[in-house]
Amino acid sequence: MSAAFPAPAWLVGCGNMAGAMVAGWRAAGIDLGGVTAIRPSGAPVEGLRVVTDLPDERPRFVMLGMKPQKLDEVAPALAPHIGEDTILVSMLAGTGAASLAARFPAARSIVRVMPNLPVASRNGVTAIYSDTTRSGDRATVDALMGALGLVVRCEDEAMFAAIGAVAGSGPAYVARFVDALATGGEGLGLEPHVATAVAAATLIGTAAMAATGEPMADIARRVASPRGTTEQGLAVLDAPGGLGPLVERMLAAAIARGEQLAKDAAAAG
Ligand SMILES: NC(=O)c1ccc[n+]([C@@H]2O[C@H](COP(=O)([O-])OP(=O)(O)OC[C@H]3O[C@@H](n4cnc5c(N)ncnc54)[C@H](OP(=O)(O)O)[C@@H]3O)[C@@H](O)[C@H]2O)c1
């Protein structure tokens, strides 16, 4: 199925994340003529009509792109616009399908998506969860998200949360590691701008190797010759209490926050 927005389509909130998706859809050549961004600031979004208040029309597609904490500010005015002909897509972290259904009971289909920022260059990962039985609506959302990179369709919201923790937040984690590498380089005497450029170029080069499909373990093995320097560095990362347990704690903290947001949304709904 080719990607197209059912029109009229609304992006309710169009900041960092929804803006990155718009950049990706533009890069994919998707027609955004029927898409309106609604944001209180009225700040422009390239390629879209932007308004500050909900238009007087019945949207066929609505994507929630504000912060989860704004849901109860947005829902009362938005709900009367959401009807039997509206696909409601939500990117709100930690806000479950049941909480959305409680606020938008007339929605034709509710679909949760969890994209990540590389969608802007169509190198994103988007988790999708929906219990809608309307296969046409699923296909519409799959095609739009598929234009932005890899799509992972989740069977349940636990899987959806797990992919959100790994991929939705993932660019921040990778960025922190690369920063730490650069800071380490500075500790070895490199000028800050040199350390930053070298660490970023190393990320890009490694990503290009990964893009060929070569497993990460093989990449690491190819760099680390037996009894060489890299092997000693990897031994520190691989030691008990090293990188693996640290990443586990990092993911657990993100999942716990998602669960808290879900509880808050359910209690408010
Ligand atoms: N950032 C990520 O990497 C990422 C990844 C996955 C999922 N998400 C999800 O994406 C959502 C947005 O995150 P973000 O980082 O893009 O936040 P953001 O940059 O702060 O954008 C939030 C948007 O919501 C708008 N907004 C605020 N109050 C509103 C209201 N009452 N009605 C309509 N729009 C309103 C803001 O409008 P103005 O522009 O006018 O201020 C802004 O456009 C969150 O739910 C988050 O869970 C983010």
Ligand as a Chemical Component Dictionary entry (heavy atoms), coordinates in Angstrom:
data_LIG
# 
_chem_comp.id                   LIG 
_chem_comp.type                 NON-POLYMER 
_chem_comp.pdbx_formal_charge   0 
_chem_comp.three_letter_code    LIG 
# 
loop_
_chem_comp_atom.comp_id 
_chem_comp_atom.atom_id 
_chem_comp_atom.alt_atom_id 
_chem_comp_atom.type_symbol 
_chem_comp_atom.charge 
_chem_comp_atom.model_Cartn_x 
_chem_comp_atom.model_Cartn_y 
_chem_comp_atom.model_Cartn_z 
_chem_comp_atom.pdbx_ordinal 
LIG N1  N1  N 0  11.453 13.349 21.386 1  
LIG C1  C1  C 0  11.545 12.057 21.106 2  
LIG O1  O1  O 0  12.605 11.520 20.731 3  
LIG C2  C2  C 0  10.313 11.185 21.196 4  
LIG C3  C3  C 0  10.397 9.825  20.823 5  
LIG C4  C4  C 0  9.217  9.066  20.848 6  
LIG C5  C5  C 0  8.018  9.612  21.264 7  
LIG N2  N2  N 1  7.985  10.913 21.647 8  
LIG C6  C6  C 0  6.703  11.478 22.078 9  
LIG O2  O2  O 0  6.449  12.622 21.318 10 
LIG C7  C7  C 0  5.647  13.533 22.076 11 
LIG C8  C8  C 0  6.189  14.926 21.919 12 
LIG O3  O3  O 0  7.521  15.005 22.326 13 
LIG P1  P1  P 0  8.469  16.129 21.737 14 
LIG O4  O4  O 0  9.845  15.766 22.174 15 
LIG O5  O5  O -1 8.205  16.328 20.290 16 
LIG O6  O6  O 0  7.940  17.403 22.563 17 
LIG P2  P2  P 0  7.960  18.946 22.130 18 
LIG O7  O7  O 0  9.073  19.230 21.195 19 
LIG O8  O8  O 0  7.872  19.695 23.402 20 
LIG O9  O9  O 0  6.600  19.138 21.310 21 
LIG C9  C9  C 0  5.359  19.181 21.942 22 
LIG C10 C10 C 0  4.355  19.797 21.010 23 
LIG O10 O10 O 0  3.094  19.830 21.674 24 
LIG C11 C11 C 0  2.519  21.082 21.442 25 
LIG N3  N3  N 0  1.528  21.411 22.461 26 
LIG C12 C12 C 0  1.705  21.798 23.747 27 
LIG N4  N4  N 0  0.515  22.053 24.334 28 
LIG C13 C13 C 0  -0.422 21.796 23.396 29 
LIG C14 C14 C 0  -1.837 21.885 23.388 30 
LIG N5  N5  N 0  -2.525 22.256 24.470 31 
LIG N6  N6  N 0  -2.481 21.579 22.231 32 
LIG C15 C15 C 0  -1.806 21.185 21.130 33 
LIG N7  N7  N 0  -0.467 21.084 21.081 34 
LIG C16 C16 C 0  0.204  21.397 22.200 35 
LIG C17 C17 C 0  3.685  22.041 21.418 36 
LIG O11 O11 O 0  3.274  23.232 20.781 37 
LIG P3  P3  P 0  4.269  24.464 20.513 38 
LIG O12 O12 O 0  5.185  23.960 19.458 39 
LIG O13 O13 O 0  3.363  25.530 20.044 40 
LIG O14 O14 O 0  4.954  24.735 21.818 41 
LIG C18 C18 C 0  4.680  21.233 20.601 42 
LIG O15 O15 O 0  4.446  21.396 19.225 43 
LIG C19 C19 C 0  5.641  13.022 23.524 44 
LIG O16 O16 O 0  4.368  12.490 23.821 45 
LIG C20 C20 C 0  6.684  11.937 23.550 46 
LIG O17 O17 O 0  6.302  10.859 24.389 47 
LIG C21 C21 C 0  9.103  11.715 21.618 48 
# 
loop_
_chem_comp_bond.comp_id 
_chem_comp_bond.atom_id_1 
_chem_comp_bond.atom_id_2 
_chem_comp_bond.value_order 
_chem_comp_bond.pdbx_ordinal 
LIG N1  C1  SING 1  
LIG C1  O1  DOUB 2  
LIG C1  C2  SING 3  
LIG C2  C3  SING 4  
LIG C2  C21 DOUB 5  
LIG C3  C4  DOUB 6  
LIG C4  C5  SING 7  
LIG C5  N2  DOUB 8  
LIG N2  C6  SING 9  
LIG N2  C21 SING 10 
LIG C6  O2  SING 11 
LIG C6  C20 SING 12 
LIG O2  C7  SING 13 
LIG C7  C8  SING 14 
LIG C7  C19 SING 15 
LIG C8  O3  SING 16 
LIG O3  P1  SING 17 
LIG P1  O4  DOUB 18 
LIG P1  O5  SING 19 
LIG P1  O6  SING 20 
LIG O6  P2  SING 21 
LIG P2  O7  DOUB 22 
LIG P2  O8  SING 23 
LIG P2  O9  SING 24 
LIG O9  C9  SING 25 
LIG C9  C10 SING 26 
LIG C10 O10 SING 27 
LIG C10 C18 SING 28 
LIG O10 C11 SING 29 
LIG C11 N3  SING 30 
LIG C11 C17 SING 31 
LIG N3  C12 SING 32 
LIG N3  C16 SING 33 
LIG C12 N4  DOUB 34 
LIG N4  C13 SING 35 
LIG C13 C14 SING 36 
LIG C13 C16 DOUB 37 
LIG C14 N5  SING 38 
LIG C14 N6  DOUB 39 
LIG N6  C15 SING 40 
LIG C15 N7  DOUB 41 
LIG N7  C16 SING 42 
LIG C17 O11 SING 43 
LIG C17 C18 SING 44 
LIG O11 P3  SING 45 
LIG P3  O12 DOUB 46 
LIG P3  O13 SING 47 
LIG P3  O14 SING 48 
LIG C18 O15 SING 49 
LIG C19 O16 SING 50 
LIG C19 C20 SING 51 
LIG C20 O17 SING 52 
# 
